[in-house]
Amino acid sequence: MSRSSSRDHAAATDPLRPVDHVDEPERDELAFGSGPKLGVVGWLRFMWRQLTSMRTAIVLLLLLAVGAIPGSLVPQRSSDPNGVIQVRADNPDLVWFYDALSLHDVYSSPWFSAIYILLFTSLVGCVIPRLAHHWKAMRALPPRTPARLSRLVGFQTVAGDASDLDRADGVLKKLGYRTTRYGDSVSAERGYLRETGNLLFHISLLAMILVVGLGSGFGYNGQRLIVEGRGFANTLSSYDTFTEGQWFDDATLPPFAVQLDDLNVVYETRNPNAVGAPLDFTAHVSVTEGGEARDAQIKVNEPLDVAGADLYLISNGYAPRISVRDAEGELVYDEYTPFLAQDDLMTSLGVMKLPDGLEEQLGLRGFFYPTAVELDTGALASAYPDIANPVLSLQAFTGDLGLDAGIPRSVYALETDEMTQIAGGESGTDALTIAPGQTVDIPGGLGTITFEDVRRYGVIEVHVDHTQTPVLWITVVLFLSMLGSLLIPRRRMWVKAAEGRLELAGLARGEDPTLERAVEDLSRRIGGDAVAGVGRRID
């Protein structure tokens, strides 16, 4: 029997089967490629719908959060250039990995930017159609009254007739419902602010992404190390490190100057288990802005606002003043040299380079101990972070400092591969140990070194971020709109005149555990305390 005749026979013998019924095709008719083809437009539409779905937006938001983790774990060039140098020096075998994934520039990397742009596109494609739909829904009339209200939630009946519908309409309007009349019934709806809050939440999220992504491009971040008694002006050449946004223009730098007058650090002295722990850092500064000078202070987590820029105190240390004279007594070096703290007791490491003025190039590397004590081994250590017994211990090297090779060198590192050690280490000569006011001879008759005095230094960070105020207000709107989208119920109410009574019922658009109580409250408002009868929901 042929396939067509078998179908006709089945239709004839089965009275429940329509005469035009088509049986499921055979498996060979469902072979791959036999179905309808989407085409280019179809595939584009399909991909667009997948991208703009809420599920995709949530996944992209999670990816953005996960992608930001390396930016917190790995030093970034934009915020910690010295940390980048240190990490690359400590892990030379992983430099290629850092560069391949742009781990030192996470937030401007191609992969992070791709997630960022896709998330923005997904949210835009999701919000715009919902905005149009919500606008139409807000302008539309409430839906018609169902024929059988008894099937709905919280069905109630109260005494009344069609003449009471005007009063019911007024009660519903006072409760915030939009109402309309359909014959002998009133249809009401409220809770549009729920969807408004939901849309406002997504719009705020879009605004946050846009403000953070674009606004940061107009800001800048600069750092300057300042020794007490010295200062700097707000110019590019004055900064030790400077990171600018993509659209930053150095002509927009506001003119001001800052001088560090005094850096006061308070240490714990009463608790024997925490002696030497820092309690407070205060930088007393003089600010010159607009031709006027004023005194101010910068504390940790209390930045100073100058011409729209926030000035932070991010670190501190000691800067011994070292003077070097040649064999004839001529002064060839006299500077405050910053030493970088190596531990909590402010044992600090520093480097000095003298390419000119002596018979040979001289490099000095040593430790500064604010409160020096001698260990059983004869080595020096610091017993307290404040200055009580300052001592400077220096190693000396002669030879090529490598400053003429045209290769950038760190001021905090001394390359000694091409140099000869003449003091300290394995040179056979003790390290040069000096206290303030003392002078020692440089081995080989090159000259003398004098430890003049020591001052504190502070590292001031100047940060300009135009997104702070917008982000604050966007966050407030984000929070309030989220509360609205979660707490405002979306519901419909109907009051219908039927057979000498009024029927009331409600319908929730989503989860609404208070709907039945709302219907009861409406019945009391319309019919008073005399309830004619209470119906039950019929499933």
N, C-alpha and C positions, 0 to 999 in steps of 0.2 A: 504494500500500500504506500502510495506516495505521501510526502509530508503534508501537502495541501489537503489531500483527501482525508488524512487522519485528523487534521484540525477540524474539517467540516463535520466529520463523524463525531468528534468529541463535543462540538458545539451542539449538534443535534441531540445527543444522548444526555447531555448535562444541562438541565433547565436553568441553572444558576449562572451559566457562562454566557456572556454577551456574544452575539453572533459575530461582532467585529473584533473579538478578543484575539490577541496575537501571543502565541506561546513564546517562552524564553528561547532565544536562538541557541543553536548548538554551540558547543565549546569552540569548534573550529571557526565559527563566525565571530568569536570574540578575540581572535588573535591580535597580538600587539600591532597597533597601527591602524586597526580597522575602525576605531571610534572616530568621533568628530575631532578635527584638528583646531587648535586655538589660533594659530597664526601669530604674526608678529604683534599685532594690536592686542590680541587676547592674552599673550604672554606678558606684555607690558602692563596690561590692566591687572592681571593676576599678581605680578610682582609688586605693583603699587599697593594693592589691597593687603598683601602680606606685610609690606613695610609700614603701612599706616594703621595696622591693627594694634590694639592695646597690648597684646601679648608681646609683640615685637618691641614696642616702646619700653616695656618693663625689662625685657632682656637687655636692650641697649643701655638702659639706665644702670643695670647691674654691671654690665661690661665697663661702663664709664667709671663706676666706683672701684672695680677691680683694677682697671688700668691706672688709676691714680695711686695705687699702693706703691709701685716702684718709685714714684715721685717723692714718697715719704721715707722710703728706706735708702735710696741712693742719692748722694749729694747732687744738687742741680746747679748748673752754671748760672742760672738766674738769681739764685739765693745764696749759694755757698761755693763760689769759685775756688776758694782755697781747699775746701773739702774735696772737690773734684780732682784737683792736682794731687792731693794726698792719696786718694783711693787709686788713681791710675798708677801712681808710683809704687804703692804697696802691692798692686795686682797687675803686673805688666802682661801676664798671660791672658788676662780677661779683657784687655783694652778693646780687642776686636769685637767681643761680645757686647760691651757697653756701646760701642759705636754702631754696631749692626742694628740694635734695637733702640737706639737713641735714648738710652737710659739716663743720660745726664741732661737731656732736654725732653723729658717725657711729655710735658704739656704743649710743646710745639712740634712733637714728632708726627710723622705722617699717619701712623696707625691710631694714635690718640685723636688726631684731628678728624680722621675718617669716622670714628665712633661718634665724635661730637657732632659732626655734620649730619650723619644718619639719624641720630637721636632728634636733632632739631627738625629735620625733614619729616620724620615720623610723627612728631607731635603736631607740626603744622598741618599735615595731611589728615590727622585725626580730629583736630579741633575745628578747622574751618567748616567741614560738612556738618558737624554737630552744632556749630553756631547757627548755621542756616536753618537746620531742623528745629532748634530751640526757639528761634525767632518766630518761625511759623506756628509752633505750638503755643507760644505765649499770646499770639494774636488770634488764634482759633477759639471758637466757642467751646464751652464744656460739652462733653458727649451727651447724646440723647439718653433719656431715662430708660433703663431696662424694663422689659414687660413684667418680669416677676422679681420684685425686690426681695422676696422671701428667701431667695437662694443666696443672697449676699451676706457679708459679715455684719453682725450686730443688728439684725433686722428688728425694728421696733414699730409699734403702732401707738398713736396717741389720738385723743379725741379731737375732732376738727373736720373741716370740709374745705372746699376750694377757696372759700373766702379767707382762709387763714394762710394761704400760700404767700401773700404779700408780707405778712409778718415773718414767716419762715425765711423768705428771701432777705429781709432786713437783718435777721439774726445771723444768717450765714455770711452776709457781707461784713457784719461787725467782727466775726471770727476770722476774717481775712480771706474768705473764699471769693472767687470769681463766679458769678451766677448768670444763668439765663433761664427763660421760661420755655417749656415745651408743653403746650396745652394745659392740663391740670397737674403739672409737676414742675419742680424746680431742680435744675441740675447745677451742681457746684463743684469747683475744683480748686485746690490750693497746693502749695509746695513747689512752685516753679523755682523758688530760690534754691532748692536742693540741686537742681541741674545747673542753675546759674553759678552756685558755689563750686560745683564740679568743674565747669568750664573755666571759671576764674582761677581755680587751682592749676589747671593745665596751662592757661595763659601766663600765670605768674611763673610757672616752671620754665616756659619758653622765654619770658623776660629775663629770668635769672641766667639762663644759658647765654642769651644774647649779651646781657650786660657784662657778665664775667668774661666772655670770649672776646668782645670788642673793647670794652672799657679798659681792660688791663693793657691794651696795646698803646694807650696814651700815657701810661705812668712810667715811673723809673724807680730804681733802687740803687743807692750809692753808699759806700762805706769809706770812712776815713779814720785812721789812727791818729790821735792827738795827744801829745805830751802836755802835762800841766804847764800853763803859762803860754801855750801856743794855740793857734786856731786855723781856720780854713774858710774860704769863700765858696759860695755855691756855684762853682764853675766845673766843667768837665775835667779840666787839668788838675783840679784840687783833690780829686778822689783817688783813693788807692784802687778800688774796684768800682765799676759802674755798669749797671745792666739797664737797658732801656727797652721800652715796648716797641712794637713794630711800627707804630705811627707817631712815635715820640719825636719832637723837634727841640733840639737843644736851645733854640732861641726862646723857648717858653720857660726856661729856668728862671725863677724869681730871684732877684738880687738880694742876698743877705749873707752875713758872716757870723761865725760862731767861734768863740774862744773858750777853752777849758781853763777855768780859773783854779778849780780845786776838785779833786776826786776823793770823796770821803767814803771809806769802807768800815763798817762796824762788824766786829767778830765776837763770837760767843766766848765769854771768859768765866762765867759762873758755873755752868754745867760741866763737871769734870769729864763726862762721857762725850762731850761735843765741843771741847775747847778748840777754838780756831775755825769753827764753822761760820761762814759769812751770814750775817743777819740783815744787812742793809747796804745798798750801793746808792750813792747820791753824787751826781755830777753837777757842780755849780758852774754855770756858764754865763758869758756875756754875749748877748745877741744884738747885732746891728742890723736894723731893717728900716728901709726908707729914710736913712740918714739919722735915725734915732737909736740910741743904745739903751738896753735894759738888762737887768739881771734876771736869771731864771734858773731852773734846775730840772734835771732829767733823772728819773728813778726807774728802776726795773719795773716794767709793766705800766709805767706812767710816762708816756712819751710827751715831748714838747712840741706844740704846734707853732710852726714858723712859716708864714706866707703860704699856708695850705699844705705844707709838708710836715710829716710826723718824724721827729727825731728820737731815736731809741738809743739807749745805752746797752750794747749787746755783750761787751766783754771788757776786761781791764787787766793790767799787769804793771810791771816795773820797767823803767828805762834808765839804766845807769849812764851817767855822762863820763865818757872816756876821752882823754886827750893823749895824743901821741906826738912825741918830738923826735927829730932825727938826731944823729950823733953830734951835731953842732948846736943842738938845743932849739932849733927852729920848729915852730908848731906846724904840723902837717895834718892833724886830724883833731877835731873837737866837736863831738856830737852826742846827743842823747840817743842811745840805741835801744829800741824795744826788744825785750826778751820775752819769749812766749812761755807761759806757765805749762809745766809738765805734770803737776799733781795738785792736790788740794792745799798743800802747804806752800804753794807758789814757788817751788823750785823751778827756775826758769832757764831756758836755753836761748842763746843769742849768737849772732855772727857779725863780725866787722871785717870789711875788706878795704885795704889801702893799696890801690894800684899805683899811686904816685907819691912822691915826696921822700921815699927812702931808697937806699941803694938797690933793694930788691922789693918785689911785690910781697905784701904781707897779708896773711889771713889769720884772724883770731876767732876762735870758737870756744865758748865756755858756758859755765853755769853761774847763775846768780842765786845766792841763798839769802832770803830776807832776815832770817834768824838762824845763823849758822851754828851747828854743833858738830863736834868731831866724833865719829863712830869708833868702835873698838878696832876696826880695820884700818883706821887712819883716814878714811874717806870722809868727806863733808856731806852734811844733809841739812835740811831746813826743819826746825822744830815747831815753827809758828809762822803763819802766812803774813803777818804784819812785820814792819821793819823794827827789829830790836838789836840785831847784831849782823848787819849786812856784810857779806863777803862775796868777792868775785873771783872765780877760778877760771883761768884761760889757758887754752892750748894755742901754740903759735906755729904757723906754717909759712914757708917762703917758696916762691916759684911762680908759675903762671896761674893766675886766677881765672883765666878763660874769659875775661871780659872783652877781649878784642876780637873774638871769633864771630861776633854778630849773632850769637845765639842767646835768647833771653835766659837770664839766670834769676833764680829766686833769691831775694835778699835775706831769707831765713835759712838758706842752705849754703854750705861751703864744699865745693868740689876739690878734693885733695889728691886725686889720682896723679896729677902732674906736679905735685908740690912735695916739699921735704919738711917733715915735722922737726921743729927745733926746740919745742918746750911741751912737756906732758907726754902721755902715752909711752911709746917705746923709743923716744928720742934720747933717753939717758939723762934728761934734765927735767926737774920737777915742773909741774904746771905753775903758772904765774898766779899766786894767790895774793889778792889785794883787798884792803879795806878802804873805805872812803877817806880821801886825803893822803893816801900812800902812793909812792912811786916805785916801780920796779924797772930793772934794765931788761931790754930785749936781748936774748942770747945772740952772739955774733957781733955785738957792738953796733947794732942797727939804730939804737936810740932808746927811749924810755916810754913807759906807759904809766899814766896817772889816773886813778879812780877819783874823779872830782866830787861827784855827789850822785844821788839817785832821786828820780821823781816817778810818780805814777803816770800811767797813760790810760786813756779810755778809747774804745772803738765806738764811734758814733755812726749809726745807720740813718740815712735820710731816705724816707720812703714816701712816695706819692702814689696813692691808689684812688682813682676817681670813682671806683665802683662801691666804696664802703657805704655811703648814704643810700644810693639806690638799692643795694642789696639788703640793707636793713628794712626799708619800707616794703620791698618785695617779699621778704621773709614774713613780715607781719600780715600782709595780704594773703600769703600762702597759707599761713596757719589759720587765719579766720575763715578763709574759703573752704579749707579742709574740714573745719568744724561744721560749717554750714552744710556741706555735702554729706556729712555723716549723721547730723542730728536733726535736720529739718525733714519731717515726713512729707511724702507726696501722696495725697489721697483725694478721693472723689466722694461726694455726698449727694444723695437724692432725697427729695421730699415729694411724695405723690399722694394726691387726694383720691380716695377710693372708698365707696360705700359708707359715707358718713364718718370716715376716719382718715387720718394721715399716716402713711407708711414711710418709714425712714430706714435707710441702709447706707452702707459705705463700702468702698473698695480701695485697697491699698495698692500703690504702685511701687512694690518692693516690700521690704520688711517694715512692719508698723505694728508693734505689739499694743499700742494704745488706741487702736482704731475702734474697738468695741466701746471703750470708755468715752471716746469722742462722740459716738452715736448716742450713747446714753445721755451725755451732757447736752447734746443738741435736742433730744426729746424733752428734757426737763425745761430747757429754755423756751421751746415752742409750746408745749402743753402744760407747763407748770408741774406741780407735784402729782396731779391726778392723771396717772397713766391708764389709758383705757384698757390696754392689753399688751402683753409682751409676746411677740412671736418668736419662733425658733428658726434657726437656719436650716434649710432643707438641702441636703446634699444631692 
